């Protein structure tokens, strides 16, 4: 029932995306890792982890704000790259004995689950891009009068920028 209600929403934000709902959980977990690191890593590895964790969710949000599927894909690929960077940071934590092995293993499993969701979203976007126009069609529910106003303005734009 909830899924049906979500599909009937007139406008979807990046927060409505399944990929965005999964990624912040991993971002939060990695922030907790950064806080637990020994003092020797507080100025090296911890900021690196925080930067990559922020990039993970920021790129999902920024990609959603783009109106071309290829732009969206580019940002989601950057998000996936940040995720893999975080997985490598967990390898560093293991190599340097910064965290218990069991905790690292659990975090890596969560990271790889997030990776699968990101890959699924990339497949979805690539399928949409291959299906015709690379331009995202947002349903914003404009009144006819608002549409007419926009139509007159859009006619003055360079078509290649659309």
N, C-alpha and C positions, 0 to 999 in steps of 0.2 A: 504494500500500500504506500509506504513512504517513497519508494522508488518511483511509483506512478505519479505521485505528487511532484517530485523533483522534475520529472520529464515535462510536466505541464506548466512549470514556471516560465513566465514570459522571457526572463533574462537570467542567464547563469553567470555568476562571477567565478573567478579562479578558485575561490573557497569552496565552490560546489563540485569541483573536479575531484574525482576519486584519488588521482595522483597527488593532489595537494593535501587531501585529508590524511594520506599515509605518510608523506614526507616530513611534516612537522614533528611527528612522533620520533622519527630517527634524528632529526635536528636537535630536539630536546635531549635525547639520550646522549648525543655526542657532546652537547654542552656540559652535561653532567660529568662525562669523561674528562673534559678539559679542566673542570674544577677539581677533580681528584688527582690530577697528575702531580708527581713530586716537584719540589721547588726548582730543581734543575731544568724542568721542562716548561715552567710557567711562562717563560719569555720566548720560547722557540716553538714547541709543538702545540701548546695550548692556543695561541693566536691563530696558528695554521688551521687547527680543527675548527675553531669558531668561524673563521673566514669561509671555509669550505661548507660548513653547515648552513651559514646564511645564504651562500650562493645556491645551495641545493633548492631552497624554497623560493628565493628571489627570482631565479630564472624561470621557474614554473609560472609565477605570477606575471613576470614581464612578458613571457611568451604568450600568455593568454591575452595580453593587451594588444598584441599584434593582429592585423587584419589579413594576413596572408599565411597560409598553412606552412609555407617554406620558412618563413620567419619564426613561426611557432615551433617548428621542428628544430631549428637552429638553437633556440633557447632551451628546449627540453634536452637536446643533446649536451648542452653545456651543464645542465642540471645533473645529467647522468655522469658526466665527467667529474663533477664535484663529489658526487656520491662515491665514485670509485676512488677518488682521492681520500675520502674519509675511511674507506675500507682499508686502504694502504696505511693510513694513520693508525688503524687498529693493529695492523701487522707490526708497526713500529712499537706500539705499546706492548705487544707480546714479546718482541725481540729485546726490549729494554726492561722487561719485567715491571712495567708500570701498573698493571692491573692483573687480577687473577685470570688464568686461562679460561675458566668456565664463563666468566663475565664477558670476555672478549669473544668467545665462541657464540654466545647468545646475541651479542650486538651485531656480529657479522651475519648471523641468520636474519636478523631484522633488516639489516642493510641489503642483503640479497633479495629479500621479499619486496622491499621498496624498489629495487632494481627491476624486478619482474613487472611491477605496476608501471614504472616509467617506460619500459620497453613496450608494454601493451598500449600505452598512450601514444608512443611514437608510431606504432603500427596503425593505430586509428587515424592519426593525422596524415600519415603517408597515404592511406587508403582514400581519405577525403581529398587530398591533393591530386591523386591520380584520377579521381572521379570527375574532373572537369576544371572549373575555375579554381585557381589557387587562392582566391579571395574568400575570406570568412564572411558568411552572411549572418549577421546578428539580428535577432528579432527583438526590436525595441518598442514595438507597438505605437508607431507614430500616427497621429491623426493625419487625415488627408491634407489639411491646411499646413501642418508642419512639414509634411513630405514635400508639398509644392514649394515651400520656402527653401528647403534644402536642395531640391532639384534645380532651381534657378541658380543657386550658388555653386553646386557641383559642376554645372555646365561650363563655368569659367576656369575650372582646374585643368591642368595638363593630364590627359588620360593615362599617361605612363605612370603617374604617381598614384593612381588608384589601383 
